[in-house]
Amino acid sequence: MLQFAWMLLQDARARTSVARERGASALEWAIIAAIVVVAATAIGAVVYKVVTKDAGKVEHCGNLPAGSKC
């Protein structure tokens, strides 16, 4: 009987350890996802700024007559 109780205790410890590892893994993935979202937002902001700036130049030059310097 004592051996059975010992096996149950070991099983409970193993399950707790696996659950902790799964929780840590989920936290790691959440942190990685947050970093990716922040990086994508920063890159998107830079691209938007460049496109907006160059769109103004294109619009200005598009309204000039042909052959004129822009």
N, C-alpha and C positions, 0 to 999 in steps of 0.2 A: 504494500500500500504506500509506503514511504517513497519507493522508487517511482510510482505512478505520479505522486504529488510533485516530485522533483522534475519529472518530465513535463508536467503541466506548467511549472514555474519557468523552466527553460524555454518552452514554447511561447509563453507570454512575453518573456524578455526579448525573444527573437522578433516577435510581431511588433513590439514597441520600437525596436531598433529600425525595422523596415519602415514603419510609419514615420519616424523621425527623418529618415533619409528621403522619403517621398516628399515630406513637407519642405525639407531643405532644397530639394530639387525644384519644387514648384516655386519657391522663393527665388532661386537663381534664375529661373526662366522669366519670372516677373521682372526682375531687375534688368535682364538682358533686353526684354521687350521694351521696357521704359527707356533704356539707352538708345535703342533703335528708333523709337518714336521721336525722341529729342533730336537725334541726328537727322532724321528725315525732315523734321520741321525746320531745322536750321538750314539745311541744303535747299529746301523748298523756298524759304524766305530769300536766300541769296539769288536763286534762279529768278524768282518773281521780280526782285529789284533790278536785275540786269535786263530782263525782258521789258519791263516797264520803261526803263531809261532808253533802251535802244528803240522801242516802239515810238517814242517821241521824236527821235532823230529820223526814223523812216517816214513818219507822217509829215515832218517838216520838209524833208527832201522830196517827198512825193508831190508836194504842192508847188514845187519850183518848175519853171519851164524846162523843156528838154535842152540839154547842152550846157546848162548853167552848173557852176560848181556848188557842191553842197558842203 
